[in-house]
Amino acid sequence: MKLPRRKFLHLAAGSAALPVVSRFARAQAYPTRPVRLIVAVAPGGGADILARLMGQWLSERLGQPLIIDNRPGGGGNIGTEAVVRAPADGYTLLLCSVVNATNAAFYDKLNFDFIRDIAPVATLTRQPYVMVVNPSVPANTVPEFIAYAKANPSRISFGSAGIGGSNHLVGELFKIMAGVDMVHVPYRGIALALNDLLGGQVQVTFASMPSSIAYIRAGKLRALAVTTATRPETLPDVPTVGEFVPGYEASSWYGLGAPKATPAEIVDKLNTEVNAALADPKMKARLADLGGTPLLGSPADFGKLIAEETEKWGKVVKFPRIKAD
């Protein structure tokens, strides 16, 4: 039986629209069950603090629990690969960080390509690292610390969250540009490094602002400088490393990622909710208290940031020939 031309065209148009309607309905319904946010570091550090803060917001806005799943190990690669291998349905997300950019150059062989295999969802914040020392260290300024380190080559230890981690490379960049020789002591997470810094087992670390700010305010650690190009509002009296070591700049950034083939409608919905959080006055105040500057933007903006940071830190990794164990 032949259909009238008008009816045929009407049915064809309706059929073509089905995928669009289906995608729209899927984005509207998402999520219908809990979402996992994988954090590729141990609990207690700046990344974990930020993940839980953002997780609470998204849980309330999305109407489903957002479960923080800490997967430390492998310099952040274990947690990242878990997301790469997860179903691309929006129910497994990754807290991305500068570590993901540095690892591309740091590790000769990875089971994934971060830029290729992770879809950028949204940027979160940018924040400085803080160069903090144990109060027993006889230095109150960066120049005094440099002089002390040069007078005691290989006798100053700096702790980090692990080999190849962002605060490890920030410390290596300081060593290169300040011309000092320090012994790197890696830990399984920045919380453990700070614990030994408090106890005097190491003398200095370049810690994230969220993980170190309470110790600084309590006078348990001495902040010598921040690593960003400008002083943060949270620590306006603490100078930048660049004020004494010209050209030095490093910062920590965070964002959300998802498996590569995650539907664009779900990515866009998550991006909208994250940007709403970053624009919220209470959230902005909380982030500022942790030393973070909100980075509102599109998934494409986040992708550009990742590409730029991967190129920058690749040069730092190759210069001192740092290698993974």
C-alpha positions, 0 to 999 in steps of 0.5 A: 500500500502506497502512503500519500506523499504528505503523510510519508514526509511527515513520518520520515521527519518524525523518524529523523527527529527521534534520535534528537528527542531521545538524546534530549530526554536522556540528558533531562533524565540524567542521572537516575542513579548515583554518580562516582567521582574518581579522585586519583589521590589519597584522602586528605589533600587539596584535590580530595577537599575540592572533590567533596565540596563540589560533590556535595553541590552536584548531589544537591543539584542533580538529585542523586548522590555523588560518591567520592571514590579515592583511587591513589597510586601510579602517580594518578594513573590508576584512577585515571585509567579506571575512568578511561575504561568505564562506560561512557554514560556519565556515571563515572567522572574524573577529578582532573588535575595538572598531574594528568598533564605532567604524566603525559611526558613523565611516563614513557608508556601509559595504557591511555592517552589523556587528551584522546581518551578523556572528554573535558567536562568543566574547569573548576579552580586554579590555585597556588602551591605554597612553599612551606617549611618546618619552623625549625628551618632558619629561613623566613624568606625565599632568599634566606632559604636559597642561601641556607640550601646552597650552604647545605647541599643535599642536606635539605629534603623536600617532601611531595605526594609522590614521584611525578606528582605536581608538587614534586615537579613544582619543587624540581622547577624551583631547584632548577631555577634557584640553583639549589640541590635538595633531596626529594622524598616522595610520599603516598599523598600530600597529607603524609608529606605534611605530617612528616614536615610537621615532625621535621623529617623533611624541611620543605614542601610545595603543598596545595593551598587547601591542604596547608592553609590550616597549618599556616594559620595555626603557625605550625608551618611557615609559608615562604612564598606562593608559586603563582604569578600574583599573590592570592587574596587568602595570603596577601602578605605572602610573596610569590616565588617569582619575586625572588626567582624571576620567571618562576610560576606554577599553579594547580588546577582542577576540572571534571572529565569523563570517558571520551564517548560520553554523550555531549548532552550529559557533558553539557548538563554537568558543565552547566551545573559546575558553572552555576556552582562556581558563580554561586557567592557562597561557593566562591567564598569557600573556594577563595578561603581555600586559595582557589580562583573559580575557572568558569568555561566550556568543555572546549575551554577546559580542553584548551587548558589541558593541551597548553599545560601538557606542553608546558610541563612536558618541557619541565619533565624533560629538562632534569630527566626525571623518571618514574620508578 
